[in-house]
């Protein structure tokens, strides 16, 4: 049973993102702007391969080479002509690759790529199954010999130098004196070139810190970021506002020199660029996949406004200051001033990264969020395809709930995403003491509602939410935002904004809460018992909420093991809709207040005790979650793959290229994404991966060499 979570069915669902109408409505200059931003995002997205695992760049290069020589239909016909059956074509990857036209034309290169990544691709060795540090998993944010202690030391060093971890990787070697030597490598086009660049140049040197040597360098992903910068320069020519021009100029500065401060400046202009027709964001953004929780994965998106849904979100924004007062913490724990953000529903044209979310609240820089604001976006065409469910595939629900769930899941999720992004991530204050010793709260009058005492802890200068709460920061914050969504969806004003009244409004509330309870059970797929760890921030958050609602008692929520009609283990979740307001709301209110107070005060010990306590997965009765996890794995439905369109410049006009919702369509979309520089990108990725391969050659050995 333990290995089934790593096995995907061959009939996995595939959906296409539809943005045809939104793209059709763009003016020619807006299309050119969107095209070049999309190109920048797709090129930058290749850096994710170098942020994931040692073999990932080689897998990409191998598949790129394979499908450049033959499209999926040609490859299939070729394989069948070589004697493979249809079933073997789906399952015997080595035979398909080594018998392909690509292998016939370039046997040494294709064979070499397969030799490098073939075994690792399929390995179920415990350490190689999931992301983690040291013996706990694999990651290329850190060299293979780094441990959690190394990550903590590096974070302390970065804090001491007022450097962000967002665009860094950490490589550890042992110097000739036996001391650890750490390379903090910044992502940038430039490496050692002497440039009049005082902000970053002053940081690029060696340091002695707590008995270890640190060296700050730059130039990570340089040839990839060069292509990003080239297209951002081209996009600048079609910017609709001065804010967009200045934003792009700062992004170019950031990616060229490795400066997060420049990216922050660009983000300031981005926040000020209200209601653009073409919306985008790009950079090292989300830290979910860093085992320590501080380094950002490269991400870039380009999207167009959906005006009908955006009107509802504008109404929600207009009501935000009043709704914030409904949240269950004292006013001193809320921002001094609510900085009215943009909140739009967008149809995605391009989303480059490891996955596509339903909504986004960015930027993630705490200082900007507290003082200058943020933007919220809901990705409408993603919601339309990624979360659709067929009745026969609905697991763990009572039969009488299924039709109601299918009818209201989409509308209720719109409400939840809106509240989650705007009033979840957008709420709450961090108590900070700045570099001059000044506090942003009154030490004499502000009282901790949990203890009845004055505030005892806060964030010092240079400390951030991510750096302080590290490994739990992302999931804790997602849990807080999800809880805000559940809590505020009970407000009739919110439901009216989204067009729901009476019985329909009550059904939306019920399905929203039911969906969260079910999601908490489904989340067990993303828990690894061997390492006692969670592999996905949102899933951990939903399990924690399930635990909170179960703890509320009084029959509000039950999870019962059953036997399915097929005779195999099953389970059923029950939510008593009559007790959502009387039992569920007070329980969520207490929990939310504790989450916010611990976050505001920077109380890491208290936050960890609370959050990790609820996130623990045991076989304690009555739920016996470890045993239920086996049932969840047995009944799991694989997440859909999403096919995205491409844009192509033909003369001075931009064409939208769409693909069918199939595995072949997905492959074609990638093959046609880089039609002219496919071979160059393969060479770049394998060259960069090979240059650092020694850091992961043997997990049990410590790389050594000159610091």
Phi, psi and omega in degrees: 000327185300329185272348187295333181293343182261007182248124179257142178289154179285346180257034181302143183291144179228132178233155178252140174281127181256113176229020187301313184293317180296322179290323181299327184280353180287145172287160180306319180292325178293324177294320179294319177300312180296321181298310184289327174295322178296317178299317179299317181296315182294319177296313181298326180300338178295337178297335180300327177300322180278353179258003190251290182212159183301327185272344187305315180297326180289324177298314179300313182298320180296312181291324177299314179297318182300312187270353168287327182280325181213133175285170186306319180293318179295319180296318179297312180298320179298316182295318180294323178293333179278000174106001178281147173275170177302318181294318179295325178299324179283334192243337186259075188296319182299316180295320180297314183292310185287345176260007186278170176295324178300318180290326177295320183283322184224069187300320183291315182294312182294318178298321179294319177297317179297318180299324183286321188243347187302309182291318180296326182300324185255359185295134173249024171302137191306319183290335185265002183283331188209170181287142178175173181258145175059233182281352185276348182170195182236142174200149174251013166289337181228151172294158188296343182264004179280141177246177177299327178295320176297318181297319179294317179299316180297321178296319177299319178297312181300317178299320182295334181256007182054042176252139176275147176275349190309316185252032183243161162231160184237126180237127183249132173228166176253122182286173181295338178273004179085356180276148173294139176236121184250131172258119171264109186254121180272145177281124180192161173287315181281150174240273182254007183301133179285105182235145176289089191214069193300322184302312184272324182302324182292342180270341188276086182196181178265149182224152168255126183215118178048045175082004179237158177262132175239142177227122179265121179234177175214177181110005177296138179059024190309309183293333177289313181294333175300318179290325176300311182298319180302318182280332173294323175299316180293322180297326182305326182294340183246014179298141183272340183221163176293330177300317180296319179299312181292323176302311182294323178299320180287324175298318178299316176301316182297311183287333179286314187258348182085026187260115173289329177301320177295322178295323176299317179299317177299322180293328176299314178295325179297316178300322183283344181278082188283137172048050176290153176291318175251116181257146180202162171204148185206141177151195177267100200251289189266140184256016183304323190263000169280122181302335178269340175089021183240335186268139185266138173280142177294137182210142175210133177226154176223132184207164180242150186288135170260104192292325184294310180289327180299328179298322177294319179293326177297321177295320178296318178299317180297333181266358191299316183299322178290318182292327178301329179292342180279345183288148195274045173224158183298155181304329181296341181267005176253154180307146181300325179217131177282117182271102188304117183265168165287140172218109184232154169264129186238149168259118186287131169266317184217132170221104182259130182158197183273351179189170181243118180279173177273333180204162184219142171231109185217164006283167182269001181287117184304316184296322177291317183297322183285326189247335186239342175109199187196178172233151174241140172223141172249130187264091191299314183286342172286313178303324185294331185246327189284334187246010176289142185227138175270144185303318184291345179258004180284119182255154167068013177253151173291148186304319183289347179270342193295313181295319178298318181298314181296320182293320191250359182298313181300305179300320180292328180289327173302315179297313183296317180297317179300313181290318179304311185284311187284308189257347173277287179295336184272000184252166172090146182245144171260130177278121189230140168251120185279182186295341178267001179091000181279144180257150177263018175214161181274109183298332184281323190256336183284126183246137175286115184293343179277330184246341184076008183249171174292163182293128185255346183215157182195182180266127175277166178305131180093341179276143177233169176304311182296316184290328184278316183264352172035255192296336179256355189304309185297311184292318178304313181293322176295323179295318178298315181292318178297320180294320176300318179300313179297319184293313185279343178292348176282349183280121182302327180297319179297314182296324178294321178304321181272004174090023183243131177220163174060223184298324179298318179299318179294324177293322178298316178299311182300313183291326177297314178292319179297319179298321179293319180296314178297318180299325177298323177287314179300333182300336182302339175301331186262016175256135180251105183298322184301326181254000184050047185222156175261144184254358184213125189297313183295322182293317176301318180300318183289326175295319179300317179296319175303315179298319180297317182287326174295319180297333180299332175071204179057023177075015178301309180227137171226147174234116189240124173295138179221181172245128182286171179296341178271005178083000181261162181302143180214181178206162181220132175258141179231132175238121179279104186295338180286347183248007181300313183280326186275329181246314184292314183297313178299323179294317180292324179299313179298316183294315181298318179299318179296316178303312185290318181297316180294323177291312182303318185273358180064030182277086185296315182298314179293320179296317179296316181300315180295306190288315181291334175296313179288332184277353181294135179249115182230179176256023179293137178289161007272344187282326182052063189296327179298319177290322178297330179301321177299321178293319178299317179295322180295325186257005190294148173251127182297143177293145182291150168269145182242126178269126179253151178284173171238164170242147180225134179272117178241101188069240178254007182250147180255126178256144175264124179254121182248159186224154180290155180278079180206169177299320179295320178296321178297316180296316180298322180298322178287318181298323182272358179288325181232066189293331186258332184243026176306309180299321179297317181293322176300316181294317180299311183296315181290327178294315180294319179294318181294324181299330181251005187302330183299337182288347180232015185300315182215111184302332185278350181251152178263121176302140179229162180154190181290138177285000000 
